[in-house]
């Protein structure tokens, strides 16, 4: 990356999102551009116990359904 370069990153709570957030906040100037919460896809319900018992997965219950979060960040090099 060059000094003026911007990198756009999507972080989804269905992945190793805590590790990703930790890395980008330690290594870049970070700006949150957008945030979305929504119901997880049907395949998650087919193996729900795996998803709810996996500490790297960030899903949560809203009523009777499970939701996940998506974050969009703009990253710039620290100067």
N, C-alpha and C positions, 0 to 999 in steps of 0.2 A: 504494500500500500504506500502511496505517497501522502504527503501531509494534507492535501486538500481532498483526498479521496474519501468517499462515503461508502460504507458497506451496509446493505440492508439485510437483516437477519430475522427469520421467523422462528420463534421458540414455542413449542407445543407441549402442554403439560402431560401429554401421553408418551413423552420421550424422557430422556435424562435431563429434564428441564432445569433442575436445581444446579446441576454441574455446569450446564451451559450458561445460566445466569451468573454464577460465581465467576466463571472464566471471563465473560465479556465485561463484567463490571470491574474486574481487577486489571484488565489489559487495554481497555478502550474508554473513550468518552462516549457515554451512552445516552441516547434520547429515545424515550418511548413514543412511538408514532401512533400505535393503535392497539386495541385490546378487544378480544372477543371471547365470550363464553357461550357455549352451546352444548346440546346433547351429543353424547358420544354415538358412534356408528353402531349398527346392529351387531357386528362381529364381536364387539366388546361384551355384550350380554351373553354370547354363547360360551364364554370362558370368564365370566365375571369374577369368580374367586381369584383367579390369577391376577387380574388387573387391580382388584381392591387390596390384595395382600402384597403387592410389589411396591416397595418404598420409592422406587424411581418413577412411578406413575402417579400423576396428580389428578385423580378424578374425585368427584364428590357428588353427593346425592342432593337433588332438588325435587322435593315431592317424592314421586315413585321412580324417577328417572335419574340417570347419572350424567354428569356434565364434565367438560374439560375446558381449559383456557388456552388461548392462543395470543401471543404477544408479538408485535412487530417493532423492531428496534432499528435505529440508525446508529452506526458505529463510526467513530473517527479516531485516528491515531492520537495518543496522548503526546503532547509536545512538551 
